[in-house]
């Protein structure tokens, strides 16, 4: 995994997150927070989970291991999530820009939210973040359909075509 590879994947991730946020912004407040029985109950809760995981991973990459995640209640609407995400994406980009391919191959030790310790190459952990976000955006697609809303395409090939 090279810095060029990750720069591309993070550009895709920003694009896909923005499209997903735009689709969620069309929901009513009730639809946005409706419990749909998913792993994260609502569209809001799932968006906050994706955002929170991206924040946690960035902190881990910088040498910190947060002990707790985000609370969905702190994000009342899409506007708040989108604002915070823009800030996070700028931090991600700055972090990535300062890395060499050699640094991406180095092992990174971190603790998960349970305090368990793990070690993996930094570049692979960054790749994991993109995969994690993609997985949960897919859940949001299903939730949007359940709510009678129109989901948006976030496939990598769609990004390439645009």
ZADO-1210 file (C-alpha; in nm, 4 decimals, padded with zeros to 6 digits):
<atoms>
<atom x="00.0000" y="00.0000" z="00.0000" code="UNK" pos="1"/>
<atom x="00.1651" y="00.3203" z="-00.1175" code="UNK" pos="2"/>
<atom x="00.0879" y="00.6807" z="-00.0337" code="UNK" pos="3"/>
<atom x="-00.0366" y="00.7250" z="-00.3910" code="UNK" pos="4"/>
<atom x="-00.2749" y="00.4292" z="-00.3460" code="UNK" pos="5"/>
<atom x="-00.4057" y="00.5687" z="-00.0193" code="UNK" pos="6"/>
<atom x="-00.4378" y="00.9212" z="-00.1549" code="UNK" pos="7"/>
<atom x="-00.6635" y="00.7793" z="-00.4253" code="UNK" pos="8"/>
<atom x="-00.8668" y="00.5710" z="-00.1784" code="UNK" pos="9"/>
<atom x="-00.9134" y="00.8639" z="00.0584" code="UNK" pos="10"/>
<atom x="-01.0304" y="01.0838" z="-00.2316" code="UNK" pos="11"/>
<atom x="-01.2839" y="00.8136" z="-00.3144" code="UNK" pos="12"/>
<atom x="-01.3889" y="00.7913" z="00.0498" code="UNK" pos="13"/>
<atom x="-01.4457" y="01.1686" z="00.0726" code="UNK" pos="14"/>
<atom x="-01.6526" y="01.1595" z="-00.2474" code="UNK" pos="15"/>
<atom x="-01.8626" y="00.8628" z="-00.1292" code="UNK" pos="16"/>
<atom x="-01.9183" y="01.0128" z="00.2158" code="UNK" pos="17"/>
<atom x="-02.0304" y="01.3427" z="00.0610" code="UNK" pos="18"/>
<atom x="-02.2777" y="01.1644" z="-00.1680" code="UNK" pos="19"/>
<atom x="-02.4152" y="00.9671" z="00.1251" code="UNK" pos="20"/>
<atom x="-02.4513" y="01.2808" z="00.3375" code="UNK" pos="21"/>
<atom x="-02.6337" y="01.4538" z="00.0502" code="UNK" pos="22"/>
<atom x="-02.8805" y="01.1646" z="00.0269" code="UNK" pos="23"/>
<atom x="-02.9339" y="01.1676" z="00.4038" code="UNK" pos="24"/>
<atom x="-02.9941" y="01.5434" z="00.3976" code="UNK" pos="25"/>
<atom x="-03.3116" y="01.4817" z="00.1967" code="UNK" pos="26"/>
<atom x="-03.4680" y="01.2840" z="00.4825" code="UNK" pos="27"/>
<atom x="-03.7111" y="01.4349" z="00.7292" code="UNK" pos="28"/>
<atom x="-03.5827" y="01.4615" z="01.0867" code="UNK" pos="29"/>
<atom x="-03.8047" y="01.1665" z="01.1787" code="UNK" pos="30"/>
<atom x="-03.6695" y="00.9530" z="00.8974" code="UNK" pos="31"/>
<atom x="-03.3114" y="01.0513" z="00.9810" code="UNK" pos="32"/>
<atom x="-03.3395" y="00.9177" z="01.3368" code="UNK" pos="33"/>
<atom x="-03.5932" y="00.6347" z="01.2840" code="UNK" pos="34"/>
<atom x="-03.4846" y="00.3043" z="01.4356" code="UNK" pos="35"/>
<atom x="-03.4687" y="00.0587" z="01.1464" code="UNK" pos="36"/>
<atom x="-03.3271" y="-00.2301" z="01.3479" code="UNK" pos="37"/>
<atom x="-02.9820" y="-00.2232" z="01.1894" code="UNK" pos="38"/>
<atom x="-02.6482" y="-00.2712" z="01.3624" code="UNK" pos="39"/>
<atom x="-02.6631" y="00.1052" z="01.4159" code="UNK" pos="40"/>
<atom x="-03.0305" y="00.1868" z="01.4524" code="UNK" pos="41"/>
<atom x="-03.0818" y="00.4823" z="01.2206" code="UNK" pos="42"/>
<atom x="-02.9268" y="00.6610" z="00.9261" code="UNK" pos="43"/>
<atom x="-02.7971" y="00.9212" z="01.1722" code="UNK" pos="44"/>
<atom x="-02.6505" y="00.6605" z="01.4036" code="UNK" pos="45"/>
<atom x="-02.4775" y="00.4854" z="01.1140" code="UNK" pos="46"/>
<atom x="-02.3341" y="00.8104" z="00.9776" code="UNK" pos="47"/>
<atom x="-02.2051" y="00.8997" z="01.3228" code="UNK" pos="48"/>
<atom x="-02.0525" y="00.5526" z="01.3528" code="UNK" pos="49"/>
<atom x="-01.8670" y="00.5951" z="01.0220" code="UNK" pos="50"/>
<atom x="-01.7501" y="00.9445" z="01.1172" code="UNK" pos="51"/>
<atom x="-01.6541" y="00.8317" z="01.4678" code="UNK" pos="52"/>
<atom x="-01.4560" y="00.5354" z="01.3382" code="UNK" pos="53"/>
<atom x="-01.2693" y="00.7596" z="01.0946" code="UNK" pos="54"/>
<atom x="-01.1862" y="00.9949" z="01.3842" code="UNK" pos="55"/>
<atom x="-01.0767" y="00.7096" z="01.6134" code="UNK" pos="56"/>
<atom x="-00.8487" y="00.5630" z="01.3470" code="UNK" pos="57"/>
<atom x="-00.6862" y="00.8982" z="01.2769" code="UNK" pos="58"/>
<atom x="-00.6187" y="00.9372" z="01.6483" code="UNK" pos="59"/>
<atom x="-00.4657" y="00.5886" z="01.6595" code="UNK" pos="60"/>
<atom x="-00.2447" y="00.6664" z="01.3603" code="UNK" pos="61"/>
<atom x="-00.1225" y="00.9750" z="01.5473" code="UNK" pos="62"/>
<atom x="-00.0330" y="00.7630" z="01.8524" code="UNK" pos="63"/>
<atom x="-00.3454" y="00.8031" z="02.0661" code="UNK" pos="64"/>
<atom x="-00.5997" y="00.5306" z="02.1383" code="UNK" pos="65"/>
<atom x="-00.9355" y="00.6822" z="02.2367" code="UNK" pos="66"/>
<atom x="-01.1253" y="00.4851" z="02.5004" code="UNK" pos="67"/>
<atom x="-01.4723" y="00.5705" z="02.3713" code="UNK" pos="68"/>
<atom x="-01.6543" y="00.6494" z="02.0498" code="UNK" pos="69"/>
<atom x="-01.9000" y="00.9197" z="01.9505" code="UNK" pos="70"/>
<atom x="-02.2542" y="00.9603" z="02.0780" code="UNK" pos="71"/>
<atom x="-02.5136" y="00.9944" z="01.8015" code="UNK" pos="72"/>
<atom x="-02.7133" y="01.2314" z="02.0221" code="UNK" pos="73"/>
<atom x="-02.4342" y="01.4882" z="01.9830" code="UNK" pos="74"/>
<atom x="-02.5179" y="01.5081" z="01.6104" code="UNK" pos="75"/>
<atom x="-02.8768" y="01.6308" z="01.5730" code="UNK" pos="76"/>
<atom x="-02.8728" y="01.6668" z="01.1944" code="UNK" pos="77"/>
<atom x="-02.6746" y="01.6090" z="00.8760" code="UNK" pos="78"/>
<atom x="-02.5363" y="01.9633" z="00.8777" code="UNK" pos="79"/>
<atom x="-02.3511" y="01.9056" z="01.2045" code="UNK" pos="80"/>
<atom x="-02.2116" y="01.5730" z="01.0860" code="UNK" pos="81"/>
<atom x="-02.1036" y="01.7198" z="00.7505" code="UNK" pos="82"/>
<atom x="-01.9290" y="02.0159" z="00.9169" code="UNK" pos="83"/>
<atom x="-01.7338" y="01.7956" z="01.1552" code="UNK" pos="84"/>
<atom x="-01.6491" y="01.5505" z="00.8764" code="UNK" pos="85"/>
<atom x="-01.4992" y="01.8270" z="00.6599" code="UNK" pos="86"/>
<atom x="-01.2638" y="01.9139" z="00.9435" code="UNK" pos="87"/>
<atom x="-01.1691" y="01.5488" z="00.9920" code="UNK" pos="88"/>
<atom x="-01.1072" y="01.4974" z="00.6213" code="UNK" pos="89"/>
<atom x="-00.8681" y="01.7915" z="00.6189" code="UNK" pos="90"/>
<atom x="-00.6779" y="01.6342" z="00.9090" code="UNK" pos="91"/>
<atom x="-00.6705" y="01.2976" z="00.7310" code="UNK" pos="92"/>
<atom x="-00.5335" y="01.4572" z="00.4150" code="UNK" pos="93"/>
<atom x="-00.2648" y="01.6472" z="00.6054" code="UNK" pos="94"/>
<atom x="-00.1640" y="01.3312" z="00.7932" code="UNK" pos="95"/>
<atom x="-00.1403" y="01.1276" z="00.4742" code="UNK" pos="96"/>
<atom x="00.0544" y="01.3979" z="00.2894" code="UNK" pos="97"/>
<atom x="00.3337" y="01.3775" z="00.5459" code="UNK" pos="98"/>
<atom x="00.3826" y="00.9998" z="00.5191" code="UNK" pos="99"/>
<atom x="00.6352" y="00.8092" z="00.3140" code="UNK" pos="100"/>
<atom x="00.5767" y="00.4655" z="00.1659" code="UNK" pos="101"/>
<atom x="00.8282" y="00.3304" z="00.4167" code="UNK" pos="102"/>
<atom x="00.6284" y="00.4750" z="00.7083" code="UNK" pos="103"/>
<atom x="00.3109" y="00.3151" z="00.5727" code="UNK" pos="104"/>
<atom x="00.4793" y="-00.0249" z="00.5905" code="UNK" pos="105"/>
<atom x="00.5817" y="00.0218" z="00.9552" code="UNK" pos="106"/>
<atom x="00.3855" y="-00.1561" z="01.2281" code="UNK" pos="107"/>
<atom x="00.1554" y="00.0576" z="01.4401" code="UNK" pos="108"/>
<atom x="00.0548" y="-00.0500" z="01.7883" code="UNK" pos="109"/>
<atom x="-00.2857" y="00.0650" z="01.9116" code="UNK" pos="110"/>
<atom x="-00.5607" y="-00.0279" z="02.1559" code="UNK" pos="111"/>
<atom x="-00.9213" y="-00.0874" z="02.0585" code="UNK" pos="112"/>
<atom x="-01.2124" y="00.0519" z="02.2605" code="UNK" pos="113"/>
<atom x="-01.1905" y="-00.2481" z="02.4960" code="UNK" pos="114"/>
<atom x="-00.8252" y="-00.1722" z="02.5694" code="UNK" pos="115"/>
<atom x="-00.6984" y="-00.4754" z="02.3770" code="UNK" pos="116"/>
<atom x="-00.3661" y="-00.4119" z="02.2047" code="UNK" pos="117"/>
<atom x="-00.2934" y="-00.4884" z="01.8396" code="UNK" pos="118"/>
<atom x="-00.0177" y="-00.4213" z="01.5879" code="UNK" pos="119"/>
<atom x="-00.0593" y="-00.3881" z="01.2107" code="UNK" pos="120"/>
<atom x="00.1143" y="-00.1991" z="00.9302" code="UNK" pos="121"/>
<atom x="-00.0090" y="00.1599" z="00.9195" code="UNK" pos="122"/>
<atom x="-00.0973" y="00.1464" z="00.5491" code="UNK" pos="123"/>
<atom x="-00.3136" y="-00.1618" z="00.5991" code="UNK" pos="124"/>
<atom x="-00.4983" y="00.0084" z="00.8847" code="UNK" pos="125"/>
<atom x="-00.5635" y="00.3058" z="00.6596" code="UNK" pos="126"/>
<atom x="-00.6918" y="00.0686" z="00.3918" code="UNK" pos="127"/>
<atom x="-00.9160" y="-00.0917" z="00.6555" code="UNK" pos="128"/>
<atom x="-01.0753" y="00.2442" z="00.7313" code="UNK" pos="129"/>
<atom x="-01.1840" y="00.2843" z="00.3685" code="UNK" pos="130"/>
<atom x="-01.3285" y="-00.0674" z="00.3661" code="UNK" pos="131"/>
<atom x="-01.5099" y="-00.0083" z="00.6958" code="UNK" pos="132"/>
<atom x="-01.6685" y="00.3123" z="00.5713" code="UNK" pos="133"/>
<atom x="-01.7727" y="00.1435" z="00.2461" code="UNK" pos="134"/>
<atom x="-01.9400" y="-00.1396" z="00.4369" code="UNK" pos="135"/>
<atom x="-02.1502" y="00.0968" z="00.6483" code="UNK" pos="136"/>
<atom x="-02.2398" y="00.3218" z="00.3544" code="UNK" pos="137"/>
<atom x="-02.3910" y="00.0071" z="00.2031" code="UNK" pos="138"/>
<atom x="-02.6064" y="-00.0294" z="00.5128" code="UNK" pos="139"/>
<atom x="-02.7220" y="00.3303" z="00.4693" code="UNK" pos="140"/>
<atom x="-02.8231" y="00.2485" z="00.1118" code="UNK" pos="141"/>
<atom x="-03.0538" y="-00.0221" z="00.2466" code="UNK" pos="142"/>
<atom x="-03.1914" y="00.2087" z="00.5157" code="UNK" pos="143"/>
<atom x="-03.2662" y="00.4801" z="00.2601" code="UNK" pos="144"/>
<atom x="-03.4633" y="00.2254" z="00.0572" code="UNK" pos="145"/>
<atom x="-03.6513" y="00.1156" z="00.3704" code="UNK" pos="146"/>
<atom x="-03.7469" y="00.4798" z="00.4267" code="UNK" pos="147"/>
<atom x="-03.8707" y="00.5194" z="00.0683" code="UNK" pos="148"/>
<atom x="-03.5828" y="00.7546" z="-00.0114" code="UNK" pos="149"/>
<atom x="-03.3523" y="00.7397" z="-00.3105" code="UNK" pos="150"/>
<atom x="-03.0045" y="00.6042" z="-00.2379" code="UNK" pos="151"/>
<atom x="-02.7020" y="00.7202" z="-00.4327" code="UNK" pos="152"/>
<atom x="-02.4350" y="00.5146" z="-00.6016" code="UNK" pos="153"/>
<atom x="-02.1041" y="00.5116" z="-00.4205" code="UNK" pos="154"/>
<atom x="-01.9248" y="00.2339" z="-00.6065" code="UNK" pos="155"/>
<atom x="-01.5586" y="00.2900" z="-00.6772" code="UNK" pos="156"/>
<atom x="-01.6247" y="00.2497" z="-01.0502" code="UNK" pos="157"/>
<atom x="-01.8766" y="00.5355" z="-01.0341" code="UNK" pos="158"/>
<atom x="-01.6092" y="00.7517" z="-00.8729" code="UNK" pos="159"/>
<atom x="-01.3696" y="00.6569" z="-01.1527" code="UNK" pos="160"/>
<atom x="-01.6252" y="00.7498" z="-01.4171" code="UNK" pos="161"/>
<atom x="-01.6847" y="01.0903" z="-01.2643" code="UNK" pos="162"/>
</atoms>
